[in-house]
Amino acid sequence: MKLRCLSLFAAALILGMPLAAQDWVGTFRLSGTVSDEEGNAIEGATVELYLGDPGRGPDPYVTKKNGRWAFLGLKTGVWTVKVEKEGMMPSEGQIQVTSTSPPLRIKLRAIPEEMLYNQRALEAKKQLEEGQAMAQAGDYTGARAKYQEALVNLPPEHHPAVLVAIASAYAEEGDAENRMKSLVEAQTLAPDDASVLLALARAQYDAGEIDTSIATLERVVESEPNNAMVLQVLSDMLVAQGRVDEARQYLDRLPEGTKLDPNALLNVGIDHYNAGEMDAALERFNEVVENYPELPTALYYRGLVHLGRGDNELAASDLKAFLAAEPDSPRADEAKEFLSYLDTGE
């Protein structure tokens, strides 16, 4: 008897396996099949068997095309049978293993679409949050990878927003080509989505496609006519391209009190002035003077408007204020000449 125990101990050492790990070994077997609710065999299901605690049993079995599985050399006792398959509800139960244990016919039910959607949504939310954290830390390549993982778990209607985030990561990486590809794909999925069009317009502008960018922004205005930010950006771009007449229609639609690019506003006023539209020019120059004191050039041009309308006192006041703010301006000599003309003693 002692020799037999020694022999078992030596065998365990040779096999490199602790004796405790073999305390489930016996002479019985357990087998069965895995199928869906319609009785179709399931391939690739993982069947795990353990006695008492998880891991106390043979290695898991993965079913083949016929859905069959079998375990040999089991000790009698109450065994837990756990079956898992991606996309299916897991199954877990217990059975008393004896010499007469019948085959088990385990049926798995497909995960309800609503539950599957919720699981994927939670996973996508986690991936998007991880991607955002990576982007904030400057790891744009890692962020992009997380965003792309999230696409797999999100329904198509959410893809455009994620593609915009991917494009943003590409932009930070300096990959203009893939940035544009991602945005074009997003626009294909959501042709009239304002956020997608805005991102596309920025990419087009950065690529030097100014006219195309302006056309894209005009599409945004068609769907969101009161979007002040888009109206402002669009008017600024048009003014910068010398298309002031087109810019006016968007500037005039901006809500009262909206802060504009003072240089764009000044340029529009100058265009009105050159066209002899003094009331419109005065309105723009007033807005710049009142809201953007850091741009005293507007005082000079407003002074010219007052001068042209015969409001000499107002003209002199503006020209003096302009000279006080910018005495070394290239326009300073002209301002002094106008003041001399007005006989103000300058």
The 8 nearest C-alpha neighbors of each residue, nearest first, counted from 0:
[[1, 3, 2, 4, 5, 6, 7, 8],
 [0, 2, 4, 3, 5, 6, 7, 8],
 [1, 3, 5, 0, 4, 6, 7, 8],
 [4, 2, 6, 0, 5, 1, 7, 8],
 [5, 3, 7, 1, 6, 2, 8, 0],
 [6, 4, 8, 2, 3, 7, 9, 1],
 [5, 7, 3, 9, 4, 8, 2, 10],
 [8, 6, 10, 4, 9, 5, 11, 3],
 [9, 7, 5, 11, 6, 10, 4, 12],
 [8, 10, 6, 12, 11, 7, 5, 13],
 [11, 9, 7, 13, 12, 8, 6, 14],
 [10, 12, 8, 14, 9, 16, 13, 15],
 [13, 11, 15, 9, 10, 14, 8, 16],
 [12, 14, 10, 15, 11, 9, 16, 8],
 [15, 13, 11, 16, 12, 10, 9, 17],
 [14, 16, 12, 13, 11, 17, 10, 18],
 [15, 17, 11, 14, 12, 18, 20, 13],
 [18, 16, 19, 20, 11, 15, 21, 12],
 [17, 19, 20, 21, 11, 16, 22, 8],
 [20, 18, 21, 17, 22, 16, 23, 55],
 [19, 21, 18, 17, 22, 55, 16, 23],
 [22, 20, 23, 19, 18, 24, 17, 16],
 [21, 23, 19, 24, 20, 18, 74, 55],
 [24, 22, 74, 21, 56, 73, 25, 50],
 [25, 23, 73, 74, 21, 22, 72, 26],
 [26, 24, 74, 73, 72, 27, 23, 75],
 [25, 27, 72, 73, 74, 28, 24, 71],
 [28, 26, 73, 72, 98, 25, 74, 71],
 [27, 29, 71, 70, 73, 72, 30, 26],
 [28, 30, 70, 69, 102, 100, 71, 27],
 [31, 29, 69, 102, 68, 70, 103, 28],
 [30, 32, 103, 102, 104, 68, 67, 69],
 [33, 31, 67, 104, 66, 68, 105, 103],
 [34, 32, 105, 66, 106, 41, 40, 104],
 [33, 35, 40, 106, 41, 39, 38, 107],
 [36, 34, 107, 106, 38, 37, 39, 108],
 [35, 37, 38, 106, 108, 107, 34, 39],
 [38, 36, 35, 39, 34, 106, 40, 108],
 [37, 39, 35, 34, 36, 40, 106, 33],
 [38, 40, 34, 35, 37, 41, 36, 33],
 [39, 41, 34, 66, 65, 33, 38, 42],
 [42, 40, 66, 34, 33, 39, 44, 43],
 [41, 43, 64, 63, 62, 66, 44, 40],
 [44, 42, 62, 61, 63, 45, 41, 84],
 [43, 45, 84, 62, 61, 83, 42, 46],
 [46, 44, 61, 83, 82, 60, 43, 84],
 [45, 47, 82, 60, 59, 81, 61, 44],
 [48, 46, 59, 81, 80, 82, 45, 60],
 [49, 47, 80, 79, 56, 81, 46, 78],
 [50, 48, 56, 55, 79, 78, 53, 54],
 [51, 49, 78, 55, 52, 56, 79, 77],
 [50, 52, 49, 53, 78, 55, 79, 77],
 [51, 53, 55, 50, 54, 49, 56, 79],
 [54, 52, 55, 49, 51, 50, 56, 48],
 [55, 53, 56, 49, 52, 57, 58, 48],
 [56, 54, 49, 53, 50, 52, 20, 23],
 [55, 57, 49, 54, 48, 23, 50, 58],
 [58, 56, 59, 48, 49, 55, 70, 54],
 [57, 59, 60, 56, 47, 48, 54, 46],
 [60, 58, 47, 46, 57, 45, 61, 48],
 [59, 61, 46, 45, 62, 58, 47, 68],
 [62, 60, 45, 44, 43, 46, 63, 59],
 [63, 61, 66, 43, 42, 44, 67, 68],
 [62, 64, 42, 66, 65, 43, 67, 61],
 [65, 63, 42, 66, 41, 40, 62, 43],
 [64, 66, 67, 40, 63, 42, 41, 62],
 [67, 65, 40, 41, 62, 33, 32, 42],
 [68, 66, 32, 65, 62, 31, 33, 63],
 [67, 69, 31, 30, 62, 32, 60, 66],
 [68, 70, 30, 29, 31, 71, 67, 28],
 [69, 71, 29, 28, 30, 72, 68, 73],
 [72, 70, 28, 73, 27, 29, 69, 26],
 [73, 71, 26, 25, 27, 24, 28, 74],
 [74, 72, 25, 27, 24, 26, 28, 71],
 [75, 73, 25, 24, 23, 27, 76, 26],
 [74, 76, 96, 97, 73, 27, 25, 77],
 [77, 75, 96, 95, 78, 74, 50, 97],
 [76, 78, 95, 94, 96, 93, 50, 79],
 [79, 77, 50, 94, 93, 49, 76, 95],
 [78, 80, 93, 49, 92, 48, 50, 81],
 [81, 79, 48, 92, 91, 93, 47, 78],
 [80, 82, 91, 47, 90, 46, 79, 48],
 [83, 81, 46, 90, 45, 89, 91, 47],
 [84, 82, 89, 45, 44, 90, 46, 81],
 [85, 83, 44, 87, 86, 45, 89, 43],
 [86, 84, 87, 83, 44, 88, 89, 43],
 [85, 87, 110, 109, 84, 88, 115, 108],
 [88, 86, 109, 110, 84, 85, 108, 89],
 [87, 89, 110, 108, 109, 107, 90, 86],
 [90, 88, 83, 82, 87, 91, 84, 107],
 [91, 89, 82, 81, 88, 83, 107, 92],
 [92, 90, 81, 80, 82, 89, 79, 93],
 [91, 93, 80, 79, 81, 90, 94, 78],
 [94, 92, 79, 78, 80, 77, 95, 91],
 [93, 95, 78, 77, 96, 79, 92, 80],
 [94, 96, 77, 76, 78, 97, 93, 75],
 [97, 95, 75, 76, 100, 94, 77, 78],
 [98, 96, 100, 99, 75, 95, 27, 76],
 [97, 99, 27, 100, 96, 28, 75, 26],
 [98, 100, 97, 101, 96, 27, 28, 29],
 [101, 99, 97, 96, 98, 29, 102, 95],
 [100, 102, 99, 103, 29, 30, 31, 96],
 [103, 101, 31, 30, 104, 29, 100, 32],
 [104, 102, 31, 105, 30, 101, 32, 29],
 [103, 105, 32, 31, 33, 106, 102, 34],
 [106, 104, 33, 103, 32, 34, 107, 31],
 [105, 107, 34, 35, 33, 36, 104, 108],
 [108, 106, 35, 88, 87, 34, 36, 109],
 [107, 109, 88, 87, 36, 35, 110, 106],
 [110, 108, 87, 88, 86, 111, 107, 35],
 [109, 111, 87, 88, 86, 115, 112, 108],
 [112, 110, 114, 113, 115, 109, 108, 116],
 [111, 113, 115, 114, 116, 110, 109, 117],
 [112, 114, 116, 115, 111, 117, 110, 118],
 [115, 113, 117, 111, 116, 112, 118, 110],
 [116, 114, 112, 118, 113, 117, 111, 110],
 [117, 115, 113, 119, 114, 118, 112, 120],
 [116, 118, 120, 114, 115, 119, 121, 113],
 [119, 117, 115, 121, 120, 116, 114, 122],
 [118, 120, 152, 122, 116, 121, 117, 123],
 [119, 121, 117, 123, 122, 118, 116, 124],
 [122, 120, 124, 118, 119, 123, 117, 125],
 [121, 123, 119, 125, 120, 124, 126, 118],
 [124, 122, 149, 126, 120, 125, 121, 152],
 [125, 123, 121, 127, 122, 126, 120, 128],
 [124, 126, 122, 128, 123, 127, 129, 121],
 [127, 125, 123, 129, 128, 124, 145, 149],
 [128, 126, 130, 124, 129, 125, 146, 123],
 [129, 127, 131, 125, 130, 126, 124, 132],
 [128, 130, 126, 132, 127, 131, 125, 133],
 [131, 129, 142, 127, 145, 133, 128, 132],
 [130, 132, 134, 128, 133, 129, 127, 135],
 [131, 133, 129, 135, 130, 134, 128, 136],
 [132, 134, 136, 138, 130, 142, 131, 135],
 [135, 133, 137, 139, 131, 138, 136, 142],
 [134, 136, 132, 137, 133, 131, 138, 139],
 [135, 137, 133, 134, 138, 132, 139, 131],
 [136, 138, 134, 135, 139, 133, 142, 140],
 [139, 137, 133, 134, 141, 140, 136, 142],
 [140, 138, 142, 134, 168, 141, 137, 143],
 [139, 141, 143, 142, 138, 144, 168, 172],
 [142, 140, 144, 139, 143, 138, 133, 145],
 [143, 141, 130, 139, 133, 145, 134, 144],
 [142, 144, 146, 140, 165, 145, 141, 168],
 [143, 145, 141, 147, 142, 146, 148, 140],
 [146, 144, 148, 130, 142, 147, 143, 126],
 [147, 145, 143, 149, 148, 144, 127, 130],
 [146, 148, 144, 150, 149, 145, 143, 151],
 [149, 147, 145, 146, 150, 151, 144, 126],
 [148, 150, 123, 146, 152, 147, 151, 126],
 [149, 151, 147, 153, 148, 152, 158, 146],
 [152, 150, 149, 148, 153, 147, 154, 123],
 [153, 151, 119, 149, 150, 123, 120, 154],
 [152, 154, 150, 151, 157, 149, 120, 123],
 [153, 155, 156, 157, 152, 158, 150, 151],
 [156, 154, 158, 157, 153, 159, 188, 150],
 [155, 157, 154, 158, 159, 188, 153, 189],
 [158, 156, 155, 159, 154, 160, 153, 161],
 [157, 159, 155, 161, 160, 156, 162, 150],
 [160, 158, 185, 162, 161, 157, 163, 188],
 [161, 159, 163, 162, 158, 157, 164, 195],
 [162, 160, 164, 158, 163, 159, 165, 146],
 [161, 163, 165, 159, 164, 160, 181, 185],
 [162, 164, 166, 160, 161, 165, 182, 167],
 [165, 163, 167, 161, 162, 166, 168, 160],
 [166, 164, 162, 168, 143, 167, 163, 161],
 [167, 165, 178, 169, 163, 164, 168, 181],
 [166, 168, 170, 164, 165, 169, 163, 171],
 [169, 167, 165, 171, 139, 170, 166, 143],
 [168, 170, 172, 166, 174, 178, 167, 171],
 [171, 169, 167, 173, 172, 168, 174, 178],
 [170, 172, 168, 173, 169, 167, 139, 174],
 [171, 173, 169, 170, 174, 168, 139, 140],
 [172, 174, 170, 171, 175, 169, 178, 168],
 [173, 175, 169, 172, 176, 170, 177, 178],
 [176, 174, 178, 177, 173, 170, 179, 169],
 [175, 177, 179, 178, 174, 180, 169, 181],
 [178, 176, 180, 179, 175, 174, 181, 169],
 [179, 177, 166, 175, 169, 181, 176, 180],
 [178, 180, 182, 177, 176, 181, 183, 175],
 [181, 179, 177, 183, 182, 178, 184, 176],
 [182, 180, 184, 178, 179, 183, 166, 162],
 [181, 183, 185, 179, 184, 180, 199, 163],
 [182, 184, 186, 180, 185, 181, 179, 187],
 [185, 183, 187, 181, 182, 186, 180, 188],
 [186, 184, 159, 182, 188, 183, 187, 162],
 [185, 187, 190, 189, 183, 188, 184, 182],
 [188, 186, 184, 185, 190, 189, 183, 182],
 [187, 189, 185, 186, 190, 159, 184, 158],
 [188, 190, 186, 192, 187, 191, 185, 159],
 [191, 189, 186, 187, 192, 188, 196, 185],
 [192, 190, 189, 193, 222, 196, 219, 186],
 [191, 193, 195, 189, 194, 190, 196, 186],
 [194, 192, 196, 195, 219, 197, 191, 222],
 [193, 195, 197, 196, 192, 198, 160, 163],
 [196, 194, 198, 192, 193, 197, 199, 186],
 [195, 197, 199, 193, 198, 194, 200, 192],
 [198, 196, 200, 194, 199, 195, 193, 201],
 [199, 197, 201, 195, 200, 196, 194, 202],
 [198, 200, 196, 202, 197, 201, 182, 203],
 [199, 201, 212, 197, 203, 202, 198, 215],
 [202, 200, 204, 198, 203, 199, 205, 197],
 [201, 203, 205, 199, 204, 200, 206, 198],
 [204, 202, 200, 206, 208, 212, 201, 205],
 [203, 205, 201, 209, 207, 208, 206, 202],
 [206, 204, 202, 207, 203, 201, 208, 209],
 [207, 205, 203, 204, 208, 202, 175, 209],
 [206, 208, 204, 205, 209, 203, 210, 202],
 [207, 209, 203, 204, 211, 206, 210, 212],
 [210, 208, 212, 204, 211, 207, 213, 203],
 [211, 209, 213, 212, 208, 214, 204, 215],
 [212, 210, 214, 208, 209, 213, 215, 203],
 [211, 213, 200, 209, 215, 203, 210, 214],
 [212, 214, 216, 210, 215, 211, 209, 217],
 [213, 215, 211, 217, 212, 216, 210, 218],
 [216, 214, 212, 218, 217, 213, 200, 211],
 [217, 215, 219, 213, 218, 214, 212, 200],
 [216, 218, 220, 214, 219, 215, 213, 221],
 [219, 217, 221, 215, 216, 220, 214, 222],
 [218, 220, 216, 217, 221, 222, 193, 223],
 [219, 221, 224, 223, 217, 218, 222, 216],
 [220, 222, 218, 219, 224, 223, 217, 216],
 [221, 223, 219, 220, 224, 218, 191, 193],
 [224, 222, 220, 226, 225, 221, 219, 193],
 [223, 225, 220, 221, 226, 222, 219, 230],
 [226, 224, 223, 227, 220, 253, 252, 230],
 [225, 227, 229, 223, 228, 224, 230, 220],
 [228, 226, 230, 229, 225, 253, 231, 254],
 [227, 229, 231, 230, 226, 232, 233, 225],
 [230, 228, 232, 231, 227, 226, 233, 216],
 [231, 229, 227, 233, 228, 249, 232, 234],
 [230, 232, 228, 234, 229, 233, 227, 235],
 [233, 231, 229, 235, 234, 230, 236, 228],
 [232, 234, 230, 236, 231, 235, 229, 237],
 [233, 235, 246, 237, 231, 236, 232, 249],
 [234, 236, 232, 238, 233, 237, 263, 231],
 [237, 235, 239, 233, 234, 238, 232, 240],
 [236, 238, 242, 240, 234, 239, 246, 235],
 [239, 237, 243, 241, 235, 240, 242, 236],
 [238, 240, 236, 237, 241, 235, 263, 242],
 [241, 239, 237, 238, 242, 236, 243, 209],
 [240, 242, 238, 239, 243, 237, 244, 236],
 [243, 241, 237, 238, 240, 245, 244, 246],
 [242, 244, 246, 238, 245, 241, 267, 237],
 [245, 243, 247, 246, 242, 248, 267, 238],
 [246, 244, 243, 247, 242, 248, 237, 249],
 [247, 245, 234, 243, 244, 249, 237, 248],
 [248, 246, 250, 249, 244, 245, 251, 243],
 [247, 249, 251, 246, 250, 245, 252, 244],
 [248, 250, 252, 247, 251, 246, 230, 234],
 [251, 249, 247, 252, 253, 248, 246, 234],
 [250, 252, 249, 248, 253, 247, 254, 246],
 [253, 251, 249, 250, 254, 248, 225, 230],
 [252, 254, 250, 251, 227, 255, 257, 249],
 [255, 253, 257, 256, 252, 227, 225, 251],
 [256, 254, 257, 253, 252, 258, 251, 227],
 [255, 257, 254, 258, 253, 259, 290, 286],
 [258, 256, 255, 254, 259, 253, 227, 231],
 [259, 257, 256, 260, 290, 261, 231, 255],
 [260, 258, 261, 257, 231, 264, 263, 235],
 [259, 261, 263, 262, 264, 235, 258, 231],
 [262, 260, 264, 263, 259, 265, 287, 291],
 [263, 261, 265, 264, 260, 266, 294, 259],
 [264, 262, 266, 260, 265, 261, 235, 238],
 [263, 265, 261, 267, 262, 266, 260, 268],
 [264, 266, 262, 268, 267, 263, 261, 269],
 [267, 265, 269, 263, 268, 264, 262, 270],
 [266, 268, 270, 264, 265, 269, 243, 263],
 [267, 269, 280, 265, 271, 283, 266, 270],
 [270, 268, 272, 266, 271, 267, 273, 265],
 [269, 271, 267, 273, 272, 268, 266, 274],
 [272, 270, 280, 276, 274, 268, 269, 273],
 [273, 271, 269, 275, 280, 274, 270, 276],
 [274, 272, 270, 275, 271, 269, 276, 268],
 [273, 275, 271, 272, 276, 270, 277, 269],
 [274, 276, 272, 273, 277, 271, 280, 270],
 [277, 275, 271, 274, 272, 279, 278, 280],
 [276, 278, 280, 279, 275, 272, 281, 304],
 [277, 279, 281, 280, 276, 282, 271, 272],
 [280, 278, 282, 281, 277, 276, 271, 283],
 [279, 281, 268, 271, 277, 283, 272, 282],
 [282, 280, 284, 278, 283, 279, 277, 285],
 [281, 283, 279, 285, 280, 284, 278, 286],
 [284, 282, 268, 286, 280, 285, 281, 264],
 [283, 285, 281, 287, 286, 297, 282, 301],
 [286, 284, 288, 282, 283, 287, 281, 289],
 [285, 287, 283, 289, 284, 288, 290, 282],
 [286, 288, 291, 284, 290, 285, 289, 261],
 [289, 287, 285, 286, 292, 291, 290, 297],
 [290, 288, 286, 287, 285, 291, 292, 284],
 [291, 289, 287, 288, 286, 292, 258, 285],
 [290, 292, 287, 293, 288, 294, 289, 261],
 [293, 291, 294, 288, 295, 290, 289, 287],
 [292, 294, 291, 295, 288, 290, 296, 324],
 [293, 295, 292, 296, 291, 297, 288, 287],
 [296, 294, 297, 298, 321, 292, 293, 324],
 [297, 295, 299, 298, 294, 300, 321, 325],
 [296, 298, 295, 300, 299, 284, 301, 288],
 [299, 297, 301, 317, 296, 295, 300, 321],
 [298, 300, 302, 296, 297, 301, 318, 321],
 [299, 301, 303, 297, 302, 298, 304, 296],
 [300, 302, 304, 298, 303, 299, 284, 297],
 [301, 303, 314, 317, 299, 305, 300, 304],
 [304, 302, 306, 300, 301, 305, 307, 299],
 [303, 305, 301, 307, 306, 302, 308, 300],
 [306, 304, 310, 314, 302, 308, 303, 307],
 [307, 305, 303, 309, 314, 304, 308, 311],
 [306, 308, 304, 305, 309, 303, 310, 277],
 [309, 307, 305, 306, 310, 304, 277, 311],
 [308, 310, 306, 311, 307, 305, 314, 304],
 [311, 309, 305, 313, 308, 306, 312, 314],
 [312, 310, 314, 313, 309, 306, 315, 305],
 [313, 311, 315, 314, 310, 316, 305, 306],
 [312, 314, 316, 311, 315, 310, 305, 317],
 [313, 315, 302, 305, 311, 306, 317, 312],
 [316, 314, 312, 318, 313, 317, 311, 319],
 [317, 315, 313, 319, 314, 318, 312, 320],
 [318, 316, 302, 320, 298, 314, 319, 315],
 [319, 317, 321, 315, 320, 299, 316, 302],
 [318, 320, 322, 316, 321, 317, 315, 323],
 [321, 319, 317, 323, 318, 322, 316, 324],
 [320, 322, 318, 324, 319, 323, 298, 295],
 [323, 321, 326, 325, 319, 324, 320, 331],
 [322, 324, 320, 321, 325, 326, 319, 318],
 [323, 325, 321, 322, 320, 326, 295, 319],
 [326, 324, 322, 328, 327, 323, 321, 295],
 [327, 325, 322, 328, 323, 331, 324, 321],
 [328, 326, 325, 331, 329, 322, 330, 332],
 [327, 329, 331, 330, 325, 326, 322, 332],
 [330, 328, 331, 327, 332, 333, 326, 325],
 [329, 331, 328, 333, 332, 334, 299, 327],
 [332, 330, 334, 328, 333, 329, 326, 322],
 [333, 331, 335, 334, 330, 336, 329, 328],
 [332, 334, 336, 330, 335, 331, 337, 329],
 [333, 335, 331, 337, 332, 336, 318, 338],
 [336, 334, 338, 332, 333, 337, 339, 331],
 [337, 335, 339, 333, 338, 334, 340, 332],
 [336, 338, 340, 334, 339, 335, 333, 341],
 [339, 337, 341, 335, 340, 336, 343, 315],
 [338, 340, 342, 336, 341, 337, 345, 343],
 [341, 339, 337, 342, 338, 336, 343, 335],
 [340, 342, 338, 339, 343, 337, 311, 315],
 [343, 341, 339, 340, 344, 338, 345, 337],
 [342, 344, 341, 345, 338, 339, 315, 340],
 [343, 345, 342, 339, 338, 341, 340, 335],
 [344, 339, 343, 338, 335, 342, 336, 341]]
